[in-house]
Amino acid sequence: MFDGKSCEIDQVVYALLLIHPSSPTVALSTGHFKRIESAAAAKLLKLSREQRYRI
C-alpha cells in the first residue's frame, strides 16, 4: 500500500526502477495489455525515501 492506494508487487518494482538515479530502461517484453497497463500505472506511485529503503 503506497499513498493510500493498493498496488501490485510488479508496480512497486517498476516504480523503484523508474526513480533509480541511473535511469534504467524498463523492458516489459510482453503483449498482454493488463501487464502493460500495470506497468504504466507504476508511474503514478510516489514512494517516500523511507518506503524505498524499507523495500
N, C-alpha and C positions, 0 to 999 in steps of 0.2 A: 504494500500500500504506500503510494507516494503522492504527496499533495492532496490527500483525501480521496484519491481515486484508486480503484483496484486495477491491477495490470498483470500481465503475464511475465514469466521469467525471461522470455526472449526479448520482450520490450525493455526490460531493465538492462540486459546485456547490450542491446543496441544503443540505449541511452548512454551507457558508460563509454562505449566506443566513440559515440558522437562528440562527447565532451573531453575526450582524451587530448592532451596537449600536442601529440604528434599528428593529429587529424588523420587517422587511418580511414581507408575506404572500406565501406561495408558492402560485401558481395553476397547477395542472397542466394543466387543460383537456384531459383525456384520459379515456377509458373503459376503456383497456387495463389489465387487472389487474396485469400484470407491471411496468408503469411506475409504477403507484400503489404497489405493493409495494416497488419500488426506492426510491421517494421516502420511504416510511415507514422504510426501513432506514437512511436517511441520519441520522435522529435518534440512531442508535446510534454514529455516528462521533464520535470525540473527536480534534479537530485541535489540535495544540500551537500555540503562538504562532509558533514557527519555521516550522512547516508552512504556516500561514496566510500568513505574509509571503513564503515561497518561491513560493507559488501566485500 
